Amino acid sequence: MKIQPVDERVLVKPIEEEERKVGSIYIPDTASKDRPQIGEVIAVGDDVVHTNETRKKLSELVKVGDRIIYPKYGGTEIKLDEDEYLIISRSDILAVVK
């Protein structure tokens, strides 16, 4: 199944944090298990034309494969073929990781 976001929305696959180690002690993932805030862009929706606005188009802001930072509890969770994704709006994109 393939999903194409509409309007100024982005399909994101959250990137899980790796196991952390402090010195020689491993921190169990249950102790620091938070929702991821960094994800990879899987698909980008359409550019919406706004009259008299000078902001960048969504397609200029993010592209498929970019890593972005989004709010901890932002977006709508969906599950496809055993993988979890988020659909977030343009306003929920906080930064692009370069």
C-alpha distances in whole Angstrom, upper triangle without the diagonal:
4,7,10,13,16,20,21,18,17,13,15,15,18,21,23,26,28,31,34,38,41,44,43,42,38,37,34,31,32,35,33,29,28,25,24,25,24,20,18,17,13,13,16,17,19,23,25,29,31,35,37,35,36,33,30,27,24,23,26,26,23,21,17,19,22,23,24,26,25,27,26,25,23,20,18,16,12,11,7,8,12,12,13,13,15,15,19,21,23,26,25,25,28,28,27,28,29
4,7,10,13,17,18,15,13,11,13,14,17,20,22,26,28,31,34,37,40,43,43,42,38,37,35,31,32,35,32,29,28,24,23,23,22,18,16,14,10,10,12,13,16,19,22,25,28,31,34,32,32,29,26,23,20,19,23,22,19,17,14,16,19,20,21,23,22,25,25,24,22,18,16,15,12,12,9,10,13,12,13,12,14,13,17,18,20,23,22,22,25,26,24,25,27
4,6,9,13,14,11,10,8,11,12,16,19,21,25,27,31,33,37,40,43,43,41,38,36,34,31,31,34,31,28,26,23,21,21,20,17,15,12,9,8,10,10,13,16,18,22,25,28,31,29,29,26,24,20,17,17,20,20,17,15,13,15,17,19,19,21,20,22,22,21,19,15,13,13,11,11,9,12,14,13,13,10,11,10,13,15,17,20,19,19,23,23,22,23,25
4,6,10,11,9,9,8,11,14,17,20,23,26,29,32,35,38,41,44,45,43,40,38,36,33,33,35,33,30,27,24,22,22,20,17,15,12,9,6,7,6,9,13,15,18,21,25,27,25,26,23,20,17,14,14,17,17,15,13,12,15,16,18,18,20,19,21,23,22,19,15,14,15,13,14,13,16,18,16,15,12,12,10,12,13,15,18,18,18,21,22,20,22,24
4,7,8,6,6,6,10,13,16,19,22,26,28,32,34,38,40,43,44,42,39,37,35,32,32,34,31,28,26,22,21,20,19,16,15,11,10,7,6,5,8,11,12,16,18,22,25,22,23,20,18,15,12,12,16,15,13,13,12,15,16,17,16,18,17,19,20,19,16,12,12,13,12,14,14,17,19,17,15,12,11,7,9,9,11,14,14,15,18,19,19,21,23
4,6,6,8,10,14,17,19,23,26,29,32,35,37,41,43,46,47,46,42,40,39,35,35,37,34,31,28,25,23,22,21,19,18,14,13,10,8,5,6,9,10,13,16,19,22,20,21,19,17,14,12,12,16,16,15,15,15,18,18,20,18,20,18,20,22,21,17,14,14,16,15,18,17,21,23,20,19,15,13,10,11,10,11,14,15,16,19,21,20,23,25
4,6,9,12,15,19,21,24,27,30,33,36,38,42,44,47,48,46,43,41,40,36,37,38,35,32,29,26,24,22,22,20,19,15,15,12,9,5,5,6,6,10,12,15,18,16,18,15,14,11,9,11,14,14,14,15,16,19,19,20,18,20,18,20,22,21,17,14,15,18,18,21,21,24,26,23,21,18,15,11,11,9,9,12,14,14,18,19,19,23,25
4,7,10,13,17,19,22,25,27,30,34,35,39,41,44,45,44,41,38,38,34,35,36,32,30,27,23,22,19,19,17,16,13,14,11,8,5,6,6,7,10,11,15,17,15,16,13,12,9,7,9,12,11,11,13,14,17,16,17,15,16,15,17,19,19,15,13,14,17,17,20,21,24,25,23,20,16,14,10,9,6,6,9,10,11,14,16,16,19,21
4,7,10,13,15,18,21,24,27,31,32,36,38,41,42,41,38,35,34,31,31,32,29,27,24,20,19,17,16,14,14,11,11,9,6,5,8,9,10,14,15,19,21,18,19,16,14,12,9,11,13,12,11,12,12,15,14,15,13,14,13,14,17,16,12,10,11,13,14,17,17,21,22,19,16,13,10,7,6,4,6,9,9,10,13,15,15,18,20
4,6,10,12,15,18,21,24,28,29,33,35,38,39,38,35,33,32,28,29,30,27,24,22,18,16,14,13,11,10,7,8,6,5,6,9,11,13,17,18,22,24,21,21,17,15,13,9,10,13,11,9,9,9,12,11,12,10,12,11,14,16,15,12,9,11,12,13,15,15,18,19,16,14,10,8,6,5,6,7,10,10,9,13,13,13,15,18
4,7,10,13,16,19,22,25,27,31,34,37,38,36,33,31,29,26,27,28,25,23,20,16,15,14,13,9,9,6,5,5,6,8,12,14,16,20,22,26,27,24,24,21,19,16,13,13,16,14,11,11,9,11,11,12,11,13,12,14,16,15,12,9,10,10,10,12,12,15,16,12,10,7,6,5,7,9,11,13,12,11,15,15,14,16,19
4,6,9,12,15,18,22,24,27,30,33,34,32,29,27,26,22,23,25,22,19,17,13,11,11,9,6,5,5,5,7,9,11,15,17,19,23,24,28,29,26,26,22,20,18,14,15,17,14,11,11,9,10,10,9,9,10,10,12,13,13,11,9,10,10,10,12,12,15,15,11,9,6,5,6,7,10,12,14,11,10,13,13,12,14,16
4,6,9,13,15,19,21,25,28,31,31,29,26,24,23,19,21,23,20,17,15,12,10,10,9,5,5,7,7,10,12,15,19,21,23,26,28,32,33,30,29,25,23,22,18,18,20,17,14,13,11,10,11,9,10,11,11,14,14,14,13,11,12,10,10,10,11,13,12,8,7,5,6,9,11,14,15,17,14,13,16,15,14,14,17
4,6,9,12,16,18,21,24,27,28,26,23,21,20,16,18,19,16,13,12,9,6,7,6,4,6,9,10,13,15,18,21,23,25,28,29,33,34,31,30,26,24,23,19,20,21,19,16,16,14,12,12,9,9,10,10,12,11,12,12,11,12,10,11,12,13,15,13,10,8,7,7,11,11,15,16,17,14,13,14,14,14,13,17
4,7,9,13,15,18,21,24,25,23,20,18,18,14,16,18,15,13,12,9,6,8,6,5,7,10,12,15,17,20,24,25,28,31,32,36,36,33,32,28,26,25,22,22,23,20,17,17,15,12,12,9,10,10,12,14,12,14,15,15,16,14,15,15,16,17,15,11,10,10,11,14,15,18,19,20,16,15,16,15,14,13,15
4,6,9,12,16,18,22,22,20,17,15,14,10,13,14,12,9,9,8,6,9,8,8,11,14,15,19,21,24,27,29,31,34,35,39,40,36,35,31,29,29,25,25,26,23,20,20,18,16,16,13,13,13,14,15,13,15,16,16,17,15,16,15,17,18,15,12,11,12,13,17,17,21,22,22,19,18,18,18,17,15,18
4,7,8,12,15,18,19,17,14,12,12,9,12,12,10,8,9,9,7,10,9,11,13,17,18,22,24,27,30,31,33,36,37,41,41,37,36,32,31,30,27,27,28,25,22,22,21,18,17,14,14,13,15,16,13,16,18,19,20,18,19,19,21,21,19,16,15,15,16,20,20,23,24,24,20,19,19,18,18,15,18
4,6,10,13,16,16,14,11,11,11,8,12,13,11,10,12,13,11,13,12,14,15,19,21,24,26,29,33,34,37,40,40,44,44,41,39,35,33,33,30,30,30,27,25,25,23,20,19,16,17,17,18,19,17,20,21,22,23,21,22,21,23,23,20,17,17,18,20,23,23,26,27,28,24,22,22,21,20,17,19
4,7,10,13,13,11,7,7,7,6,10,11,9,10,12,14,13,16,16,17,19,23,24,28,30,33,36,38,40,43,44,47,48,44,43,39,37,37,33,34,34,31,28,28,26,23,23,20,21,20,21,22,19,22,24,25,26,23,25,24,25,25,22,20,19,21,22,26,26,30,30,30,27,26,25,24,24,21,23
4,7,10,10,9,6,6,8,8,11,10,9,11,13,15,14,16,16,19,21,25,26,30,32,35,38,39,41,44,44,48,48,44,43,39,37,38,34,35,35,32,29,30,28,25,24,21,21,20,22,22,20,22,25,26,28,26,27,27,28,28,25,23,22,24,25,28,28,31,31,31,27,26,25,24,24,21,23
4,6,7,6,4,6,9,10,13,12,11,14,16,19,18,20,20,22,24,28,30,33,35,38,42,43,45,47,48,51,51,47,46,42,40,41,38,38,38,35,32,33,31,28,27,24,25,23,25,25,23,26,28,30,31,29,31,30,32,32,28,27,26,27,28,32,31,34,35,34,31,29,28,27,27,24,25
4,6,5,6,7,11,13,15,13,13,16,18,21,20,22,22,25,27,31,33,36,38,41,44,45,47,49,49,52,52,48,47,43,42,42,40,40,40,36,34,35,34,31,29,26,27,25,27,27,24,27,30,32,34,32,34,33,35,35,32,30,29,30,31,34,34,36,36,36,32,31,29,28,28,25,27
4,6,8,10,14,16,18,16,16,19,22,24,24,25,25,28,30,34,36,39,41,44,47,48,50,52,52,55,55,51,50,46,45,45,43,43,42,39,37,38,37,33,32,29,30,28,30,30,28,31,33,36,37,35,37,36,38,38,35,33,32,33,34,37,37,40,40,39,36,34,32,31,31,28,29
4,7,10,13,15,18,16,17,20,22,25,25,27,27,29,31,34,36,40,42,45,48,49,51,54,54,58,57,54,52,48,47,47,44,44,44,41,39,39,38,34,33,30,31,30,32,32,29,32,35,37,38,36,37,36,38,37,34,32,32,34,35,38,38,41,41,41,37,36,34,33,33,30,31
4,6,9,12,14,13,14,17,20,23,22,25,25,27,30,33,35,39,40,43,47,48,50,53,53,56,56,52,51,47,46,46,43,44,43,40,38,38,37,34,33,29,30,28,30,30,27,30,32,34,35,33,35,34,36,35,32,30,30,32,33,36,36,39,40,39,36,35,33,32,32,29,31
4,6,9,11,11,11,14,17,19,19,22,22,24,26,30,32,35,37,40,44,45,47,50,50,54,54,50,49,45,43,44,40,41,41,38,35,35,34,31,30,27,27,26,27,27,24,27,29,31,32,30,31,30,32,31,28,27,26,28,29,33,33,36,37,37,33,32,31,30,30,27,29
4,6,8,7,8,10,13,16,17,19,20,22,25,29,30,34,36,38,42,43,45,48,48,51,51,48,47,43,42,42,38,39,39,36,34,34,33,30,29,25,26,24,25,24,21,24,26,28,29,27,29,28,30,30,27,25,24,26,27,30,30,33,34,34,30,29,28,28,28,26,28
4,5,6,7,9,12,15,16,19,20,22,25,28,29,33,35,37,41,42,44,47,48,51,52,48,47,43,42,42,38,39,39,36,34,34,32,29,29,25,26,24,24,24,21,22,25,27,27,25,27,26,28,28,24,23,22,24,25,29,29,33,34,34,30,29,28,28,29,26,29
4,5,5,5,9,12,12,16,17,18,21,25,26,29,31,34,37,39,40,44,44,48,48,45,44,40,39,38,35,35,36,33,30,31,29,26,26,22,22,21,21,21,17,19,22,23,24,21,23,22,24,24,21,19,18,20,22,25,26,29,30,30,26,26,25,26,26,24,26
4,6,5,9,12,14,17,19,20,23,26,27,30,32,35,38,40,41,44,45,48,49,45,45,41,40,39,36,37,38,35,32,33,31,29,28,25,24,22,22,21,17,18,22,23,23,21,23,22,25,25,21,20,19,21,22,26,26,29,31,31,27,27,26,27,28,26,29
4,6,9,12,14,17,19,21,24,28,29,32,34,36,39,41,42,45,45,48,49,45,45,41,40,40,37,38,38,35,33,34,32,30,29,25,25,22,22,21,17,19,22,24,25,23,25,25,28,28,25,23,22,23,24,27,27,30,32,31,27,27,26,27,28,26,29
4,6,10,11,13,15,18,21,24,26,29,31,33,36,37,39,42,42,45,45,42,41,37,36,36,33,34,35,31,29,30,29,27,25,22,21,18,19,17,14,16,19,21,23,21,23,23,26,27,23,22,20,21,21,24,24,27,28,27,24,24,22,23,24,22,25
4,7,9,12,14,16,19,22,24,26,28,30,34,35,36,40,40,43,44,40,40,36,35,35,31,32,33,30,27,28,27,25,24,20,19,17,17,16,12,14,17,19,19,17,20,20,22,23,20,18,16,18,18,21,21,25,26,26,22,22,21,22,23,22,25
4,6,9,12,14,17,20,22,24,25,27,31,32,33,36,36,40,40,37,36,33,32,31,28,30,30,27,25,26,25,23,22,18,17,14,13,12,8,10,13,15,17,15,18,19,21,23,20,18,15,16,15,19,18,21,23,22,18,19,18,19,20,19,23
4,6,9,11,14,17,18,21,22,24,27,28,30,33,33,37,37,34,34,30,29,28,25,26,27,24,22,23,22,20,19,16,14,12,11,10,6,8,10,12,13,12,14,15,18,20,18,15,12,12,12,15,15,18,20,19,15,16,16,17,18,18,21
4,6,7,11,14,16,18,20,22,25,26,28,31,32,35,36,32,31,28,26,26,23,24,24,21,19,20,19,17,16,12,11,9,9,9,7,9,11,12,14,12,15,16,18,20,17,14,12,11,11,14,14,17,18,18,14,14,14,14,15,14,18
4,7,10,13,15,17,18,20,23,24,25,28,29,32,32,29,28,24,23,23,20,21,22,18,16,18,17,16,14,10,8,6,5,6,5,9,9,11,13,13,16,17,20,22,20,17,14,12,11,13,12,14,15,15,11,10,10,11,12,11,15
4,7,10,13,15,16,19,22,23,25,28,28,32,32,28,27,23,22,21,18,19,19,16,14,15,14,12,10,7,6,5,6,9,9,12,11,12,15,14,16,18,19,21,19,16,14,12,11,13,12,15,15,15,12,10,10,9,9,9,12
4,7,9,12,13,16,19,21,23,26,27,31,31,28,27,23,21,20,17,17,18,15,12,12,11,9,8,5,6,7,8,11,11,13,12,12,14,13,14,15,16,18,17,13,11,9,9,11,11,14,14,15,12,10,11,11,10,10,13
4,6,9,11,15,18,19,22,25,26,30,31,28,26,23,20,19,15,15,16,14,10,10,8,6,6,4,6,9,11,14,15,16,15,14,15,14,15,15,16,17,17,13,12,10,10,12,12,14,14,16,14,12,13,12,10,10,12
4,6,7,11,14,16,18,22,23,27,28,25,24,20,17,16,12,12,13,11,8,7,5,5,5,6,7,10,11,15,16,17,15,13,14,14,14,15,15,17,18,14,13,10,10,10,10,12,12,15,13,11,13,12,10,11,13
4,7,10,14,16,19,22,24,28,30,27,26,23,20,17,14,13,15,14,10,8,5,6,8,10,11,14,14,17,18,19,17,14,15,14,13,14,13,14,15,12,12,9,10,10,12,14,14,17,16,14,17,16,14,15,16
4,7,10,13,16,19,21,25,27,24,24,20,18,15,11,10,13,13,10,8,6,9,10,12,13,15,15,18,20,20,17,14,15,15,14,15,14,16,18,15,14,11,11,9,11,12,13,16,15,14,17,17,15,17,18
4,7,9,12,15,18,21,23,20,20,17,14,11,8,7,11,10,8,7,7,10,11,13,12,15,15,18,20,20,17,14,15,16,16,17,17,20,21,18,17,13,12,10,10,10,10,14,13,12,16,15,14,16,18
4,7,9,13,15,19,21,19,19,16,14,11,8,8,12,12,10,10,11,14,14,16,15,17,17,19,21,21,17,14,15,16,16,18,18,21,23,20,18,15,13,10,10,9,9,13,14,13,17,17,16,19,21
4,6,9,12,16,18,16,17,15,13,9,7,8,11,12,12,12,13,17,17,19,18,20,19,22,24,24,20,17,18,20,20,22,21,24,26,24,22,19,17,13,13,11,11,14,16,15,19,19,18,22,23
4,6,9,13,15,13,13,11,10,6,6,7,9,10,11,12,14,18,17,19,18,20,19,22,25,24,21,19,20,22,22,25,25,28,29,26,25,21,19,16,14,12,10,13,16,15,18,18,18,21,22
4,6,10,13,11,12,11,11,8,8,10,12,13,14,16,18,21,20,22,20,22,21,22,26,25,21,19,20,23,24,26,26,30,31,28,26,23,20,17,15,12,11,13,16,16,19,20,20,24,25
4,6,9,9,10,10,10,8,10,12,13,14,16,18,21,24,23,25,23,24,23,25,29,28,24,22,24,27,27,30,30,33,35,32,30,26,24,20,19,15,14,15,19,19,21,22,22,26,27
4,6,6,9,9,10,10,12,14,15,15,18,20,23,26,24,26,24,25,23,25,28,28,24,23,24,28,29,32,32,36,37,34,32,28,25,22,19,16,14,15,18,18,21,22,22,26,27
4,6,9,11,13,12,15,17,17,18,21,23,26,29,27,29,27,28,27,28,32,31,27,26,28,31,32,36,36,39,41,38,35,32,29,25,23,19,17,18,22,22,24,25,25,29,30
4,7,9,12,13,16,18,18,18,22,24,27,30,28,29,27,28,27,28,32,32,28,28,30,33,35,38,38,42,43,40,37,33,30,27,25,21,18,18,22,22,23,24,25,29,30
4,6,9,10,13,16,15,15,18,21,24,27,25,26,24,24,24,25,29,29,25,25,27,30,32,35,36,39,40,37,34,30,27,24,22,18,15,15,19,19,20,20,21,25,26
4,7,9,12,14,13,13,17,19,23,25,23,24,22,23,23,25,28,29,26,25,28,31,32,35,36,39,40,36,34,30,28,25,22,19,15,16,19,18,19,19,19,23,23
4,7,9,12,10,10,13,16,20,22,19,20,18,19,19,21,25,25,22,22,25,27,29,32,33,36,36,33,31,27,24,21,18,15,12,12,15,14,15,15,16,19,20
4,6,8,6,7,10,13,16,19,16,18,16,18,18,21,24,25,22,21,24,26,28,30,30,33,34,31,29,25,22,20,17,15,11,13,15,13,15,14,14,17,18
4,5,5,6,9,11,14,17,15,18,16,18,18,21,24,25,21,20,22,24,25,28,28,31,32,28,27,23,21,18,16,13,10,12,15,13,15,15,15,18,19
4,5,5,6,9,11,14,13,14,13,15,15,18,21,21,18,17,19,21,22,24,24,27,28,25,23,19,17,14,12,10,7,10,12,10,13,13,12,16,17
4,5,6,6,9,12,11,14,14,17,17,20,23,24,20,19,21,22,22,24,24,26,28,24,23,20,18,16,14,13,11,14,15,13,16,14,13,16,16
4,6,7,11,13,12,14,14,17,18,21,24,25,22,21,23,25,25,27,27,29,30,27,26,22,20,18,17,15,12,15,16,13,15,13,12,15,14
4,7,11,12,10,12,10,13,14,17,20,22,18,18,20,22,23,25,26,28,29,25,23,20,18,16,14,12,9,12,13,10,11,10,8,12,12
4,7,9,6,9,8,11,13,16,19,20,17,16,19,20,21,22,22,25,25,22,20,17,15,14,12,12,10,12,12,9,11,10,7,10,11
4,6,6,9,10,14,15,19,21,22,19,18,20,20,20,22,21,23,24,20,20,16,16,15,14,14,12,16,15,12,15,13,10,12,12
4,6,9,11,14,16,19,21,22,19,17,19,19,18,19,18,20,21,17,17,14,14,14,14,15,14,17,17,14,16,15,12,13,13
4,7,9,13,15,19,20,22,20,18,20,19,19,19,18,20,20,17,16,14,15,15,15,17,16,19,17,14,16,14,11,11,11
4,6,10,13,16,18,20,18,17,19,19,20,21,20,22,22,18,17,15,15,15,14,15,14,16,15,12,13,10,7,7,8
4,7,10,14,15,17,16,15,18,18,19,20,20,22,21,17,16,14,13,14,13,15,14,16,14,10,11,9,6,5,8
4,6,10,12,14,13,13,16,16,18,20,20,23,22,18,16,13,12,13,11,12,11,12,10,7,7,6,4,6,9
4,7,9,12,10,12,15,16,18,20,22,24,23,19,17,14,12,13,11,12,12,12,9,6,5,5,6,7,11
4,6,8,7,9,12,13,16,18,20,23,22,19,15,13,10,11,8,10,10,9,6,5,5,7,9,11,15
4,6,5,8,12,13,16,19,22,25,23,20,16,14,11,12,10,11,12,10,7,8,7,10,13,14,18
4,6,9,12,12,16,18,21,23,21,19,15,14,11,13,12,14,15,14,10,11,11,13,15,16,20
4,7,9,10,14,16,19,22,21,18,14,13,10,12,10,13,15,13,10,12,13,15,18,19,23
4,7,9,13,16,19,22,21,18,14,12,8,9,7,9,11,10,7,9,11,14,16,17,21
4,6,10,13,16,19,18,16,12,9,6,5,4,7,10,10,7,10,12,15,16,18,22
4,7,10,13,17,16,14,10,8,5,5,7,9,13,14,11,13,16,18,19,21,25
4,7,10,14,13,11,7,6,5,7,9,12,16,17,14,15,18,20,20,21,25
4,7,10,10,8,6,5,6,8,11,14,18,19,16,18,21,22,22,23,26
4,7,6,6,4,6,9,11,14,18,21,22,20,20,23,24,24,24,27
4,6,5,6,8,11,12,16,19,22,24,22,22,25,25,24,25,27
4,6,8,10,14,16,19,23,25,27,25,25,28,28,27,27,29
4,7,10,13,16,19,23,25,27,24,25,27,27,26,26,28
4,7,10,13,16,20,22,24,21,21,23,24,22,22,25
4,7,10,13,17,19,21,18,18,20,21,20,21,23
4,7,10,13,16,17,15,15,17,18,18,18,21
4,6,10,13,14,11,12,15,16,16,17,21
4,7,10,12,10,11,14,16,16,18,21
4,7,8,6,8,11,13,14,16,20
4,5,5,7,11,13,14,17,20
4,5,6,9,11,12,15,18
4,6,8,10,13,16,19
4,6,9,12,14,18
4,6,8,11,14
4,7,10,13
4,6,9
4,6
4
